[in-house]
Amino acid sequence: MEIHITEQAAGKLSDKLGGGKYLKLYYDTEGCGCGVNGIPTLWITTEVSAGDVEIQTNAMSVYVEKSQMLFYADRLTIGLSGANHYRLSSPGEILNGRMNIVNHS
């Protein structure tokens, strides 16, 4: 899996990270009805789980649960979508055009 983070998104994300915080791309299925229906979300967390895989990007590391990697394309881009949201896209589609960032500890 390859993740590219746009310069603008990297700047905003860097402001939120530091001091032992990690960025995680999480496929949130809570309230979506079925385990394969979900919404990609960015988490800021202080812990990395044993099942998380570190993805080196052009700007920073992003962690993804190994079991959730099947929900994503091989090439992804994280960019800004307005002032307070991010957009996750692949070459073929927009996976989440208004992705939230959640503090999850």
DALIN-V95339 format. One record per backbone hydrogen bond with DSSP energy under -1.0 kcal/mol. CO is the residue of the C=O (numbers start at 0). NH is the residue of the N-H. If there is no record, write none. Layout:
co-><CO;CO>
nh-><NH;NH>
This chain:
co-><1;3;5;6;7;8;9;10;12;21;22;23;25;25;27;28;33;38;40;41;42;43;44;48;50;52;54;59;61;62;63;64;65;67;68;73;75;76;77;78;84;85;86;87;87;88;92;95;98;99;101>
nh-><75;77;9;10;11;12;13;14;16;44;62;42;27;40;38;31;36;27;25;101;23;103;21;51;65;63;61;56;54;24;52;67;68;70;71;1;3;88;5;86;80;98;78;94;95;76;89;87;85;41;43>
